[in-house]
Amino acid sequence: MIAIDSFAYSNNLKTVHPTEKLLFAMITMVVCLTAPAVITPLIVLALMAGGIVIKAGIPARVFVKLMLVPLSFLLISVLTIAFSVSTNPAGFWLAQTVNGLTIGMRYPDLITAVNLFLRSLGAVSCLYFIALTTPLTELIAVLHKMKVPFIITELMVLIYRFIFVFMETATTIRRAQFSRSGYVSKKSSFRSMSRLFSALFGKVFVKSQELFNAMAARCYTGEINVLTKKRPVSLKNYLIITGLEIPLILLNLLWR
């Protein structure tokens, strides 16, 4: 997450207006999620990979490493869709019968699982495009212009902030445990891990109180206001977005 935040402030698209990047990613994600065929999510995935790696200048290894994070969850989800268990072996494309139970996959279920897998990857790549190219403060400014309630944007800021607090505190505690041989065996590893969680809860609670006191000292009135740079609105970028989205929409309509 720390790497994601640093790339958001230092990529080649940092001077592009955040509304343009948000509009491009959101429309593309909707098109990807409503795609009836596998070709559209593949195009979306390639499009976002090109935008992140080529246009934004973020290393390809970073993008690949981030895409591997949801891969395990997606694989578990699609496997439960692709495979079925039944007492009737009829209709299975690939199957194995054990003690009267047939375990295998049907062709329509396999196609559904593949579509779901690719749609999810395409949608995740759209979210990574926003996270890697747009700082949170600029996203909050755009949401304020869209009249999103302040309670939602404040929760976003606080949750985002405490992700870093959790990581920093957990890393410090774990480093101290390693220096005291806290993970030399399986038994000591479980004991150290339980102590890490209990200590983490207490320290983060204290840090949350400190954060609230710091906000109150700075005249916090219930709204978190952020300062952002004014970015120029580019008609060229809107034309590019239109030129990219219309073929994807037409592809969905024709394939349907």
Order of alpha helices (4+ residues) and beta strands (2+ residues): alpha-alpha-alpha-alpha-alpha-beta-beta-beta-alpha-alpha-alpha-alpha-alpha
